[in-house]
Amino acid sequence: MSTEAIHEIFRRRAAARPDAIAVVDGTRRVTYRALDRASDAIAAELAHRAVQPGHIVPVLLPPGRLLVATLLGVLKRGAAYAVIDPGWPRQRLRAIAALCGPTALVAPGVETDAFPRTWTPAADDPAADDPADDDPAADDPAGVTATVAPPAPPPVPVGGADPAMVFFTSGTSGPPKAVLTPHRAVLRLTRDCPFAPLGPATVMPQAAPAPWDAFALELWGVLLTGGTSVQLGERPLTPGALRRLIAAEGANVLFLTTSLFHLFTDEDIDSFRGLRCVMTGGEVLSPAHAARFLAAHPDIRLVNGYGPVESTVFALTHDVSAADLGHDIPVGRPVPGTTVHVLAGDTPCAPGETGELCLGGDGLALGYVGEPELTARSFVTVRGERLYRTGDRGRFSESGVFRFAGRTDRQVKIRGHRVELSALERTAHGVAGVARAEVVPVHEETGNCRALVLYFRAARPGCGERELAAALREALPSYARPDLIRELSAFPLTDNGKLDGARLRAWARAEITWGAPSAAPAGDSTADRVAAAFAAVLGRWDVDPDVPFLAQGGTSLDAVRLCTRLGAAHQRVIPVSQLSRTPSVTALAAWLEDRPAPPADPDQVPLTPAQLSFLLAHEDSDNDVQNHCLLAWRISGALRPEALAAAVADVHRRHPYLGLRYDLDGEPVASPGAAGTTLEIVAGGEDPRATLERRLGRPLALRDGRVWRAVLVETDRVQQWLFGVNVHHIAFDGWSEHLVTSDLAAAYTARLAGAAPAFPTEAGGTSAVGELLAGLQAADLPAQRAYWSATLADLPDLDLPTVPSGRPALRQLPLRAGELSALDRAAAAAGTGRLTLLLTALGAALRELTGGDDFGVGVPVSLRGTTASTGVISCLINTVCVRLRPDGPDPLRETASAVRAALAHSDLPFPEVVRALRPRGGAARRPPYRVLAAVQDAPSPRLPLPGAVAEPLRPDTVVPPADLAVELVTADEPLLRVSSAGTVDPRCTDRLAGEVRTLLRRLAEPFAD
C-alpha cells in the first residue's frame, strides 16, 4: 500500500528532469520545473484563501496547462479536487456545491451562483520553455498566474490513503454521487504498469473529460512517470485530430472509450498509425472491431480494460490478440494493487461459475461524499476484506482470466457512463403531468447499450414529448438523457395484466435503427447533402432541417461521426465545436456554403504551395532537371515488356497528378493533360546504365502534361533489363515512391494474367488534396506568419565552402547493427524523436565546418494528415526552417524545443514564410536556409515482379533541392545520406557526412545494447 502522495512523486520527477516537457498546450510547452513552480504559487494562494487539508475544491477550468497546474496546487494543499463541467445543469451544480468546500476555482468568464465563493486563477503569456533560475520575470514559467501569491506555506503532510480527487457518477436520480478517491488508487496504476508503456518516452493526449476517472490515468499516469501530456484544444477527439497529434506532437499512447474506439475503427482506421499502444474500456469491446484493428495495425498493442469509477480507471486489463476474436473478448487479469473476486452472495464462485464481480485493494474509493448509507451498502467487508460490489456479473477461467456477463440490476452503461434506468424513470415521474414512464434500453449485438427510449403516459393535456424533453434537459446531463421520447395513450399489458416488456422492447428496437435510413433526403444542394449525413448518422429519414442535431436524438459520439463524415465529403476539417455553433442542417449548410471547398472541377485543380514553387522554378529554368525524382532497378528473369507497358499505363490512369498539365498562363491551377504515358523500350548498347540515365534525365514538359516517364533498357545479357521511372517533384515526394512501385507491381501481376488490375486500396486524388488545402485555410495563419517573422528575423547566412563549378556529390554511410534502435532509445530518453537527434548532430557538424553558431535548416513536413491523402501520388509536403544555435548549454534540449515550435507552425506555406521576412532593398526572396535535413521513414519502394527479380540501382549522384541535404534513411538497411549541389565543395560532403555520423554515434552510445 502506497504511503506517498501524487504531488510528492511529481516533485521528484521535476527535480530529476526539470527541463523535460510535462505539458503541451497548443503551441506552449511547459517543462516539469515550470509546472512545479506554477503549482506552488497556486497552492500558496489557496492557503491564503483558507483552503484546508481535507477540503474538496471544485474546479471549473477548461483543459490546458492552467488546469493541470491548478490540480497540482490543490493536491499540494492537502485538499482533493473535483473537476466540474460548468455546462452541467444548474440543478446538478447546486447539488455538487452542497457536497464540496466553500471555494470554487472557475475559469475567466464563467458565471455561477451555485458556489458561495469563487476565485479565478489567471493565465498570462510568458515563455514557458526555459525560465532562468535567477530571472525574477520567470516566476510564472508555466504561463499561469495566481495574482500576487503570498509566501509559500509549509508542506502539508499527505499520505496515500488521504483524499486526492472526486469523480462523479451520472446523477440520474437528482443529486449526483461523488466518488472520493485517495492518492494510492492512482499511484497503483503508475508503478511498473503492465498494461501501457508509461515512461519518459510516453506522449499521451488528454482525451477523456476531466470529471471522469480515465482523466486521472491520462494525466497522472504520464506526469508521474516522466512523460508528456498533450492537452486538446478541440473536444471530443476526432480521427483527424489524432492524426495531427501523432504527426506534430509524437503522440504514441492513447485511451479511448469503447464507443470511440469503435467509431475511429469504423470511420478512419488509419488514424491510429504511429501509436504504440491503444487502451479502450467502458463497454463491451466488439470482436469485429478488434479484428479490424489488429489486421490493420498488427504492431500496435490493443488493451481491453474494465473498472468502475469506485475502483479508479482499471481493475482488470487484457492484451487483445487474434486468439480472442472468435468469441467475447476478456477483460483480463487484475492490475497491480487490486484484488478481484467472483461471489455468489458472500461465497466465492469456482472457475467457470458466474457470479457478481467484487473488487478490493488500493484502487478502492473512500466512499461517496455525503452519503454514508450508500457507502455502507456498496462497500462491504467480506471475510475481513473491504470490497466494492460492482453489480456486474462474470466468471474467471481456469487460468484466471475474467469474462464479463452483464449486469445484476437495471443499470446500463451508455456513452461511457452508468445510467440507472429506474432513477431516470423517477426523474421523469417528477415532471408535472407525467403519469407513468418506462425506459427501455436498446442493445447492440455486442451487448452494449446503444440507445434509451422513454415511453410515457400524460396525466393531462399540455404534457407532450417536447415538454418532457425540455424538462429532462434541465435535470439530466446529456449522456443520461433518453435518445427518444414517445407518448403512449396506454402501456401494453400481458394477459395477466402486467406490463408487456417484450412488446416495449420490440417497439424500441423498431424505433432505433443503425446504418443508413430506409429513405434518405434526396438532392444535390449543400443542405441536401448535410441532411443526408444527419439522416445516416441518426438512423432516421425524417430529419428536421431546423432542429439541432442533439435535439433529434444525436449524441456526442454521433457528433464526432457526423463531423468526420462531413469533413471527408466536403474536403475540409469540421471541428465538433462548429456543430455546436451551427447545430442544425440549415445552419451547418449555410456555414459550409460561406466557406466553399476548393473547386471540384477536374479542369481546375488547385496547387499546393510546394507545387506552385516547383512550377515557378520550372518556368524560370531552361533545363529543370534538379527537381527530378528518379527510381531505377536491374531486372533479371522472365520479364514480359508488354505487361510492364500496360502496367505503366494503368498507374498513369490511376493517379491524376501524373497526367495534369501545369502552367502559369492563368490561375495557379492544373488541368487535365496527357491521356496516357508510354513505356519507352530502348536498346542499351555498350553502356546500358548510361543509356537509362540519359533517357530518364531528359527535361520533362509540365506545360504539356508530360510529368513523368518510364524507360526499359535492353541489355546484351539474356533476361536482363534496366528499368527506371522519372517523376517531376511537382507530382511526387518521398512517400509517393512506395506507392508507385507497389501499384506498378500489382498492375504488372494482373496484366500477366490477362486481367485489369484490382488495386487493394483507393488511390485518392485531387479531392483529397483539396481537403488538405481546406485544412490549411482552417489554421490560424496570421498567428503563424507572425511567429515566423519573429523567429527568423535577422537570421544570418550560413557560409558553406563553395567551388566555382562542380558536380553534385553523394556520400552514403550505413548505420551499424542496432545503431538505429540505440538512437530511438536516446530520443525516447530525451522525450523527442529521430529528427531532433539528426538536427542536433547536424548543427554541431555545421558549426565545426563553418564556424557559424546561428543558422537555419530546412525540414520537409508531410501534409498527409487524412486517410484519403495516404494513397495520393503527388507532392504533399511543406517546409519549415528550424533555427539552430549549436553553441547553447544544452543543444539537444534547445533543438527539441525549436523543432516542436516549428512543427506547431507548419501550416503556413513556406513561400509565404519567405515573403513574410520582407528582404530589404529588393533582395531576392530565397529560402533562409542552405541545408535541408530529413528523416526518411517511408516504406521502401520495392518492385516485386512475378518470375523476375528487381534489384534497386543506387544513384551515383543525387541533386538536392538545396546546397546540401542530410537524410537519415530508416527503412530496410538504415543509412546516413549526404548530398550536395555542384556549387558546394565536394570535400564538404565527405567531411560533413563523417562528422554527423560520429556525433550520432555519440548520442546513441549510452543506449547501445
DONU-938835 format. One record per residue (C-alpha): x, y, z. Coordinates in pm, whole numbers, plus 50000, padded with zeros to 5 digits. Layout:
// residues N
XYZ
...
***
This chain:
// residues 1009
500005000050000
501455033549898
502195059250167
503185086249916
501125113149750
500735122149383
502315156549411
505335143149602
506175118749324
505625145949067
508055168749252
510685141449240
510165138248864
510525175948828
513775175449024
515185146548820
514235160248474
513385197048522
513685206548156
511655177648016
508315187447867
505465179548102
502515195347922
501875205747563
499065231247538
498645243147181
501915259947089
503025262247452
505455237147603
505555236147982
508535219748150
508395199448470
510245227248651
507775253448527
504735232748620
506115225848967
506715262849031
503335273448897
501505248249115
503485260249419
502185295449356
498605282949329
498975262349649
500165293549831
497175313349707
494785285749814
496295286150162
495745323650169
492105317150076
491675293150368
491605260850168
492495234950430
493775199150415
490825175750368
488705201550181
487165193249844
487855221149595
485515224249295
487445233148977
485625247348675
488515252748433
488905241748070
491565216247974
495035230947948
498185239648138
496265261648384
494025232548483
496995209348535
498875234848748
495705241148949
495105204449024
498675200649143
498265231649359
495125217549521
496915184749599
499865203649747
497435219949989
496415185350112
492965190249958
491095169949696
489995184449365
486665179149189
486755189348823
483305200748710
481845208648371
480325243548400
477835233348132
476155208048360
472545216348454
472125243048723
470355218148948
473345194948935
475855222749007
473935232449320
473935196149437
477705194349386
478235227149571
476445212549870
478955183849878
482185203349827
484145230450003
483165266950003
485715279549747
485375270649378
488075277749120
486475289848798
487655299748453
487505335848331
484005343848211
482315315248397
479385328748593
477795306348851
475715313149156
475975276949275
479115282549485
479375307249775
482945318449691
484915317149367
488465325249262
489835327048908
493475317448853
494705339148565
496645327348261
499195350648101
501655345847818
505335344747921
507755319647768
507245285247911
510265265847794
513355276847981
512945301748262
516205313248416
516535303748780
517685338548871
515295357848649
512535374548853
510425376948540
510355338848524
508395334548846
505425323348640
507135300048390
504135278848300
502115308148180
499955305948494
499475334248736
497855332949078
497715370949111
500375381049371
500815349949581
501755352249946
504815333450075
504535295950019
503045278050321
504935248750474
504315214850311
501195196750426
501625160450537
499695138850292
499645100850267
498475075450012
495195069650197
494245106450200
491635120549957
493025132749624
490145137149380
486425133649327
484805117249027
481095119548957
478615092748859
475765100848625
473485118148874
470365105048704
468425103849031
468845140049130
471995145849338
475005130149164
477145105449352
480565120049425
483195092649445
486085102849671
489355086849560
492675085249751
496185091149619
497105054249636
494285044849395
496015063549112
499565055249217
498915017749191
498425022548814
501725040648756
504205017248925
505504990448688
502384994948479
501644962048297
499014974948055
500655005747900
504205017347819
504265046148068
507605063748098
509695093547981
509035084947617
505245084947659
503305112347479
499605108847558
496665130347451
494415141847734
491265129747559
488955119947846
486675146048007
488255158448330
485355147148559
485945110648452
488375087548625
490095079948291
491365115848308
493495105548608
495215078148409
495875101148113
497275129148328
498955113848633
499935081748456
502045103748228
503325130648466
504295106448743
506415085848503
508165114548326
506155116048003
504315144047821
500605151647846
499125167847534
496095189347610
493415190447340
492185223447205
489155206947045
486955181047215
485935154047171
488935138747000
488335131246632
490285108646396
491655138846210
492805154846534
494505122346635
496415121746307
497655157146371
498695148746729
500695118846611
502395138746336
503005171346525
503495160146885
504625124046854
501605110447043
502195073347099
499815061047372
496045066247367
492995057947573
489575057747406
486245047047545
484985015947372
482395035747176
485025059947048
487355031246962
484565015446756
483885048946588
487535055146496
487815019646363
484695024346151
485405059046019
489205061945990
491125031246098
494395045345961
494225073946212
495865051046470
499025047446262
502095058046458
500805048246803
502465022247023
499515013447245
495745018747239
493735012447556
489965010047549
487285003247806
483915012947948
481734989747742
481894955647577
484584955147308
483294943046972
485304913346838
484674925546483
486174959746556
489104944246741
489744921146447
489774950246202
492134969646423
494584940746468
494574933646095
495304969946011
497784975946294
499504943646400
502324963446563
500084984546789
499254969947129
495494968647195
494444966647561
490884960047676
490174972548027
487464971248290
486954992148601
484145011848763
484945046348899
484745031949250
487915012249169
489645040148973
490055035348599
491134999048553
490714968848779
491344943048505
493124945548170
493744922047881
496074924047579
493834915547284
495224890647034
493954871046736
493144842146971
490404863347135
488474871546819
486254841046786
484114849747090
483594876647352
486834894147440
488004890147802
488634919548031
491564900648172
493524898848492
493784922448791
496124952248770
498704955949050
497314965649390
493864951949303
492034921049423
489154906649225
486564881449347
483544864849187
480944859049458
477524843249492
476344863349791
479444861050011
480554827349875
483404825449621
482484810549285
484544783049127
486344789348796
483794789748516
480914797348755
479124830548705
478704854448996
478974890849097
482294908149044
483644923749367
486794944949382
489274952449658
492754966449708
494395000649681
492175011849394
489015014149603
487405047749661
487005060650015
483265062549958
480515085749833
480795121249964
477885129650193
476195095650151
477285072550436
474385048550392
475055043650023
478755039350100
477935012350356
475724993850105
478234994849821
481504989850008
481224958850224
483524936950428
483704900550324
485944877250523
487894906850659
488484924250324
486854956850216
485204951349876
483114970949629
480104952449489
480054962349123
476684947649022
478464932948718
478364895648654
481024873348507
483354844248560
487014835448587
488534809048363
490804781948499
493774803648401
492424833648592
491094854648302
487784872348369
484934874048120
482044898548155
478444885548160
476184915848210
474544934148499
472624922148805
470304952648813
468674978248579
471884998048540
473275001748186
476495016248052
475885040847771
478155067047618
480805057747874
478535064148176
476435042448401
472755051548399
470195037648643
467035032048440
464825033348750
466445066248852
465815080848506
462185069848535
461885086648877
463215118848725
460585116848450
457845109848708
458885141748884
457895162648581
454445177748621
451845159948410
453645126448369
451515097848491
453845069048410
457265064948249
459235034348142
462755034848000
463745007347757
467395001347663
468204990947307
471284968647282
473674961247002
474794926046913
477814930547141
475514936647438
476414973447463
473534997247521
473105017547202
470175039447298
467465046447557
463815050547463
461465066147718
457765057847688
455335078147897
451645084647953
450485120048024
448085127248309
446785159148149
446945177947820
449945200247761
452505175047877
453825162147546
457075148547412
458655182947362
457715194747711
459105163347875
462305165447669
462795201747777
462315192648143
464805163948123
467375186647957
467205208548267
467525179448509
469945154948343
473395156448184
473385149847810
474725114247830
471915103448068
469025117047865
466845093447660
467625092547291
463955091047203
460765100547390
457415086347284
453995093547433
451545064347466
447835065947530
448195032947721
451015008947802
450844973847652
449874946447900
450234908747906
447264885247950
447714885848326
447644924048335
451364930548380
453474954248169
454364937347841
458104944547848
458794922947546
456484943947330
458044976347457
461484962847374
460324953247025
458874988046974
462115004047093
464234982746857
461984993146570
462315029846669
466125028846686
467935017546373
471565015946266
473235023545939
471515041245654
467865051145694
465235034145486
464735066045290
467215094445274
466815130845174
467505134444805
469105163044617
472445178244527
472435210544729
474695215145028
471665213745256
470545181045095
473955165345146
474135177145508
470615163945570
471615130345423
474575128845660
472325137645955
469925110345848
472635083845807
474165090746148
470835094346329
469425063446157
466215080946052
464955097745740
462585123445895
465285148845975
464015183446066
466365208445895
465845234946162
466135213846477
469595209246638
471365176346582
471385167146952
467695175446987
466915149846716
468485121646911
472135126946826
474735120247091
478195134547143
479585102846987
477255107346691
478555142946658
482115130146614
480905105646350
478905132646170
481785157546158
484215130746041
481925120645755
481025156145652
484665166445669
485645138445432
482755146245197
483455183745185
487265181845179
487815201845495
488215199345868
484875203346050
485505205246424
482825192446657
482715227146813
481435240446480
478435217246509
477645233046844
477745267446680
475705256946375
473765227046510
471025222646250
471065211745887
470175246945775
472805264345986
475605239845910
474865240245537
474965278345538
478335277545714
479705253045457
478485274545171
480045305645320
483385287345318
483315268444991
485695239644942
488365241044672
486735236544331
485955200844240
486075209443868
488535184443720
489665211443476
490675234443763
492865216244014
494365239244280
498075236144351
499665231844689
502235258444784
505085234044720
503715225844374
503495262644292
507135267344397
508235238644173
506215252743885
507835287043924
511295270743928
510405250643618
509205281343429
512405300343518
514725272343401
515645260943054
516715226943183
514805218843502
516415185743599
517155194843961
513585186244059
513535151843900
512775121744121
514375090043984
513955053244068
515775025443886
516214987443901
518174959443738
515644932543642
516624896243592
514274868543487
511294862343263
510104898343231
507304904942983
507784940342849
504244942942709
502774935643054
505064961743209
503984987142947
500334980243029
501104984143400
502705018343340
499545029443160
497395015843447
499345035943704
499065067243489
495275063843475
495035056143848
496875087143974
495535120143838
498545141843929
500715121543692
498615133443400
497945170143471
499125199943269
500845226543482
501385262243359
501245298343478
499265313843194
496245319843419
495345309943772
497855287943958
495915256043886
496505224243689
494285209443420
493975175343251
496965167843031
498285137142857
495765109042832
498455083142895
502145076242910
504105050442712
506875028142837
509955036142630
511785004042535
515285010642401
518484991542330
521204997042586
524224994942359
527674992842517
526645010642839
523025002742928
523145022243255
524345053743082
521575048942828
518985046043105
520275077043283
520365097042961
516835087242855
515375092543204
517205125443262
515785144642968
513715175143078
510045169143143
507425192042992
504965202943261
503035226043028
502245196442802
501325172943085
504465151843049
505105149043421
506795115143424
508375088743205
509255052043231
512155036043041
513064999242990
516574993242857
517514960442689
520964946842765
523144921942581
522554896542856
519714871542831
516734880143051
518274911443200
516944946643170
517344980543334
514134998143428
513585032943565
510985059943621
511455097443648
508705118643801
508865156143840
508815167444203
505635187444132
503755154144133
505975133044356
507525131344701
509295105844922
506035089445029
504985085444665
507935062344592
506455031244752
503005039544614
504155039944252
506215007944286
503524988244468
500944998944210
503274990143921
503814955644074
500084949944129
499224960943777
502024940043621
500854909143810
497294914043682
498404920443323
500454888443326
497184870143393
495444889343115
493284909743354
492934946143450
494364953543795
492084954244101
494064976044338
493574967944710
493015004244819
491625036444684
494325058544538
492825091744642
493195121444413
492585158144368
489695158844617
491985145144888
494425173444821
491535198044830
490775185345180
494355192345284
494215227645139
490965233845328
492685222545646
495425248145586
492805275245547
491265265045880
494545271146066
495425304146233
497745315045953
498165351546065
499485339646401
501845315446227
503045343045994
503825364746296
505685335746459
507955330346159
508595367546115
509805369446474
511665336246481
513635340646160
514275377946193
517975386546141
518865350346068
522455351345938
523545333145624
525395300245655
528855302945497
529425269845316
532675261245133
531945265844762
533595259744426
533035279544103
531545249443929
531475212844000
529495180944004
526925170644261
528365147844529
526795119344726
528025101145035
526075072345194
527215057545525
525415026445656
524445025846022
525824998046237
523624969546355
521454981546641
522525017746597
519085029746488
517495012346787
520005029247017
519165062846859
515475056046923
516215048547287
518265080247314
515405100147163
512885083947396
515035092047699
515125128547589
511395129147518
511915136747150
512375119246813
514875109846546
514655143346369
515835161946679
518855138946713
519735143746346
519465181546371
521485182246694
524315163046525
523995183646207
524105216446399
527325206746577
528875194346250
527995226346063
529475246746347
532745227646310
532635230745931
531745267745901
532395283546240
528795296046248
526715294146563
523315305746435
521735293046115
518575278545965
518005243045841
515075234345616
512955204545720
510295189245490
506935183345663
504355158945529
500845172045468
499335137045457
497075141245757
493955123745623
493065088345522
492475097445159
495795115345122
497885084845216
497215069344876
497855100344661
500895101944435
501705138944438
503875164544613
502225168244953
504905184845158
505605218345316
508895230645457
509775246845786
513015264145880
514415252946215
516745278846364
519725261446527
522095276346783
524525247646850
526665267147099
523935266647366
524405249647704
522105220547614
521945216847233
519715185947239
517035202047454
517245235047265
516965217446930
513965197347053
512265229647156
512995245646816
511675215146629
508455213946831
507815250846778
508495248246404
506155218746359
503445236446558
503575264446299
503925242745990
500585250945824
501735283845669
503015276945314
506755281745309
506725306945020
504595328945247
507165324645524
509835337445285
507655366945183
506895374845548
510615380345612
510455411445386
514005412545250
515375447645231
516495466644924
514695444244681
516795414244780
515775381644619
513225361444805
515205329644861
514875303845138
516505313645467
518475281145469
521105264245255
520845229845413
517945205645423
517585177745681
515065149545688
514305115845841
513145094045554
510875068245715
508545059845426
508315023145323
510975012045076
509975013344709
510024975944638
509124962344294
508094925544329
507544911243980
506344875143933
509004854643756
511654881743782
513834899044042
514114937044054
517294949044228
517414986344309
520135006644140
521695031844375
522335065344206
525905078144179
524705113544249
521615129744395
520905166344323
519305180144641
516765208744641
519275229244844
523055233544856
523275204445098
520865177345211
521385154445511
518995124945542
518625096845793
517095068145594
515445043045830
513775017045606
515454983145539
519184989845578
519415022945769
521975047745645
523055084045660
522915101245321
524565134745249
524225150444904
525435183744772
524805205144468
527555214344225
528215247544396
529435231644721
532995218944761
532745180744731
535125177145025
532435193645234
530085164445164
532595138445287
533585158245593
530015166445691
528855130345647
531655117245868
531135143546136
527355138346154
527785100646176
530325104346458
528045127646653
525035104946606
527075075946742
527985096447047
524315103547109
523435066647068
526395051747257
524935053647612
521875034847489
523575007547285
522794971347364
***
